[in-house]
């Protein structure tokens, strides 16, 4: 299967380098480039790429604002943030707003191509050195949460189990095989989880699980 990719970054030299790198992969097709957010949104709607690589720090429309428009206007495209920003707040907001992953520009070539393939398959990816910041940020937020009953209190035991699987980036097919249930059953559970938590994507579920300490059975 060929993965169709759109690059959105205001640095032409960086785009050229990424394009040359990705063109070496036989299953990648660079269908377009954009130098700013508005142009990127237009090209995404016209080209319907499988994966969009999006920079955060751009003039005019910011990367985070661009992300919101892409998620709204091009729901079939997975958006991977590719940035120099190591700010945990930007990471958290990007994932909450629907990004499929968050990568730093110092990522090596193999990790980038792997992340693109994971995004195309609906799996989340975060640069290793950002994962700790994400967990720390969400733990900090959780410690100040005074709500009486969080949304996840309404989840069934099976839904919590599937949430853990989503936090590990597992596909519906793998979850169904590991839990010995039909893939259609997993899809129903995932939809119920999204509805109960008022979320719109599997990545947001994974972020929520980490935020509330629900991503593993460990205390």
Helices and strands as residue ranges (DSSP letters): E 3-8, H 12-22, E 28-34, H 37-47, E 51-54, H 63-73, E 78-83, H 88-96, E 101-104, H 109-120, E 125-126, H 128-143, G 151-154, H 157-167, H 172-179, H 183-197, H 202-211
